[in-house]
């Protein structure tokens, strides 16, 4: 009896929390529709803080940040949304649109092979790739069974070649699962959120123009290689060693970027 009461209480608590979360998001949606983007953003962020994030919530935050003119934070939100649901075409379309508004146009990072592999891996979520791998493995076992336990030549040939193909495809799907999971949980990619940021040739505030590496603007995506706390820097902030593209690398203040 006590266990049943606890289950009922837990269900009631979950229902109340869910209703409160939906109420906050509903109010945020209403504020967004009414062009009150500041209120909408505050409510979306409240929902994220109190009840956790989701691909849809990050998508809504991205739309609101764009309406407020915060291109960098909009791109950051869209990138976070795609990590949770990489198959969302609306998010990808909005991300591409906002990127087209950015000032900087960095060259490609990485090699053609690595970029292509990452592109395939991020077409769907890691869970989806895992299910694809599991399904391919199950079909491979079925093909082996057909080859071993049937006497018809055509069926045996079909089972044999299908088993070979499905074995290779299973291995491919497993690799994609691991790569997609690695990308989804990576802490080495960031987006510049400051309107503009002066990058330095060393991990400290540039003393003069000779120590300025380059000027970048909000929305630029960068790869984080290393980080240090500059003890001799009067600002006392952490500095990131970042790669902008295959040809450019410099140091940037941690306050100028947010990690995806």
C-alpha positions in Angstrom: 0.0 0.0 0.0 2.8 2.5 1.0 4.6 1.8 -2.3 1.4 2.5 -4.3 0.9 5.8 -2.4 4.5 6.8 -3.2 4.0 6.0 -6.9 0.8 8.1 -6.9 2.6 11.0 -5.2 5.5 10.8 -7.7 3.0 10.8 -10.6 1.3 13.9 -9.2 4.6 15.7 -8.7 5.7 14.9 -12.3 2.3 16.1 -13.7 2.5 19.4 -11.7 6.1 20.0 -12.9 5.1 19.2 -16.5 2.2 21.5 -16.4 4.3 24.3 -14.9 6.9 23.8 -17.5 4.3 23.9 -20.3 2.8 27.0 -18.7 6.2 28.9 -18.9 6.8 27.8 -22.5 3.3 28.8 -23.4 3.8 32.2 -22.0 7.1 32.5 -23.8 5.5 31.5 -27.1 2.8 34.1 -26.5 5.4 36.8 -25.8 7.3 35.8 -28.9 4.1 36.0 -31.0 3.5 39.5 -29.5 7.0 40.6 -30.5 8.0 40.9 -26.9 11.3 39.1 -27.5 13.0 40.2 -24.3 10.2 38.6 -22.2 10.1 35.5 -24.4 13.9 35.0 -24.0 13.7 35.4 -20.3 10.9 32.8 -20.0 12.6 30.3 -22.4 15.8 30.6 -20.3 13.8 30.1 -17.1 12.3 26.9 -18.6 15.7 25.7 -19.6 17.2 26.4 -16.1 14.3 24.9 -14.1 13.3 21.9 -16.3 16.2 21.2 -18.6 16.8 21.9 -22.3 15.5 20.2 -25.5 16.1 20.6 -29.2 12.9 22.5 -29.5 13.7 24.8 -26.6 17.1 25.7 -28.0 15.5 26.3 -31.4 13.1 28.7 -29.8 15.9 30.5 -28.0 17.8 30.7 -31.2 14.9 32.4 -33.0 14.4 34.8 -30.1 18.1 35.7 -29.9 18.1 36.4 -33.7 15.0 38.7 -33.2 17.0 40.6 -30.5 19.9 41.0 -32.9 22.2 38.6 -31.1 23.6 36.7 -34.1 26.3 34.9 -32.1 23.9 33.7 -29.4 21.4 32.7 -32.0 24.0 30.5 -33.8 25.1 29.0 -30.4 21.5 28.0 -29.6 20.9 26.5 -33.1 24.1 24.5 -32.8 23.1 23.2 -29.4 19.6 22.3 -30.8 21.2 20.3 -33.6 23.4 18.4 -31.1 20.1 17.1 -29.6 18.3 16.7 -32.9 20.6 16.9 -35.9 17.8 15.8 -38.3 15.7 19.0 -37.7 15.6 20.7 -41.1 14.1 24.0 -39.8 17.0 24.4 -37.4 19.5 23.8 -40.1 17.8 26.2 -42.4 17.7 28.9 -39.7 21.3 28.3 -38.8 22.4 28.7 -42.4 20.4 31.9 -42.7 21.8 33.5 -39.6 25.4 32.5 -40.6 24.8 34.3 -43.9 24.3 37.5 -41.9 27.7 37.2 -40.1 30.7 39.3 -41.2 33.4 36.7 -41.0 33.8 33.9 -43.6 36.5 31.5 -42.2 37.9 28.9 -44.5 37.2 25.2 -43.9 38.7 23.4 -40.9 40.0 19.8 -41.1 40.4 17.6 -44.2 37.8 16.7 -46.8 37.6 13.2 -45.5 37.1 14.2 -41.8 34.5 16.9 -42.8 32.6 14.4 -45.0 32.6 11.8 -42.2 31.4 14.3 -39.6 28.7 15.5 -42.1 27.4 12.0 -42.4 27.6 11.3 -38.7 25.6 14.4 -37.8 22.8 13.7 -40.2 21.0 11.9 -37.4 21.3 11.5 -33.7 23.7 9.0 -32.1 20.7 7.0 -30.8 19.4 6.7 -34.4 22.8 5.5 -35.6 22.8 2.9 -32.8 19.4 1.6 -33.9 20.6 1.4 -37.5 23.7 -0.6 -36.3 21.5 -2.9 -34.2 19.1 -3.5 -37.1 21.9 -4.1 -39.6 23.5 -6.6 -37.2 20.1 -8.4 -36.7 19.7 -8.6 -40.5 23.2 -9.9 -40.8 22.5 -12.7 -38.4 19.3 -13.5 -40.4 21.4 -13.6 -43.6 23.9 -16.0 -42.0 21.0 -18.2 -40.9 19.6 -18.2 -44.5 23.0 -19.2 -45.8 23.5 -22.0 -43.3 20.0 -23.5 -43.1 18.6 -23.3 -46.6 19.4 -25.6 -49.5 18.3 -23.4 -52.4 21.3 -22.2 -54.2 19.8 -18.7 -54.9 18.8 -18.2 -51.3 22.3 -19.3 -50.1 24.0 -16.9 -52.5 21.6 -14.1 -51.4 22.3 -14.9 -47.7 26.1 -15.1 -48.2 26.5 -11.8 -50.0 23.9 -10.0 -47.9 25.8 -11.2 -44.8 29.0 -9.7 -46.1 27.4 -6.4 -47.0 25.5 -6.1 -43.7 28.7 -6.9 -41.7 30.5 -4.0 -43.4 27.5 -1.8 -43.0 27.1 -2.7 -39.3 30.8 -1.7 -38.7 30.2 1.5 -40.6 27.1 2.3 -38.5 29.0 1.6 -35.3 31.7 4.0 -36.3 29.1 6.6 -37.1 27.4 6.0 -33.8 30.7 6.6 -31.9 31.6 9.7 -34.0 28.1 11.2 -33.7 28.2 10.7 -29.9 31.7 12.3 -29.8 30.5 15.3 -31.7 27.3 15.6 -29.6 29.3 15.7 -26.3 32.3 17.6 -27.5 33.5 20.6 -25.5 36.0 21.8 -28.0 33.8 23.8 -30.3 32.7 27.4 -29.5 31.0 30.4 -31.0 32.0 34.0 -30.6 29.2 35.8 -28.8 30.8 39.3 -28.5 30.0 41.8 -31.2 33.7 41.8 -32.0 36.8 40.2 -30.5 40.5 41.0 -30.9 42.5 37.8 -30.9 46.0 37.8 -29.5 49.3 36.1 -30.5 49.7 35.1 -26.8 47.4 34.4 -23.9 47.0 37.9 -22.7 45.5 41.2 -23.6 47.4 42.6 -26.6 49.7 45.5 -25.5 50.0 46.9 -29.0 49.0 46.2 -32.6 52.0 43.8 -33.0 50.4 41.4 -30.6 47.0 41.5 -32.3 46.4 38.4 -34.3 43.1 39.2 -36.0 39.7 40.7 -35.5 36.6 38.4 -35.5 32.9 39.1 -35.1 30.0 37.4 -33.4 28.8 34.1 -34.9 32.2 32.8 -35.9 32.7 29.2 -34.9 36.1 28.2 -33.6 37.8 25.0 -32.3 39.3 25.1 -28.9 42.8 23.5 -28.6 44.0 24.5 -25.2 43.3 27.0 -22.4 45.3 28.8 -19.8 44.7 31.3 -17.0 46.9 34.3 -17.7 48.5 35.1 -14.4 50.2 38.3 -15.7 47.0 39.6 -17.3 45.2 42.3 -15.4 41.8 41.0 -16.6 42.3 37.7 -14.8 40.3 35.8 -17.3 41.0 32.4 -19.0 42.4 32.5 -22.5 41.6 29.8 -25.2 44.1 28.7 -27.8 41.7 28.4 -30.8 41.8 27.4 -34.5 39.7 29.4 -36.8 40.5 27.5 -39.9 43.3 25.4 -41.3 45.5 28.5 -41.7 44.7 30.6 -38.7 45.2 30.0 -35.0 45.3 32.5 -32.1 44.3 33.2 -28.5 40.9 34.6 -27.4 39.4 35.6 -24.1 36.9 33.1 -22.6 34.4 35.9 -22.1 34.2 36.4 -25.8 33.0 32.9 -26.6 30.6 30.2 -25.4 31.3 26.5 -25.7 28.6 24.7 -27.7 
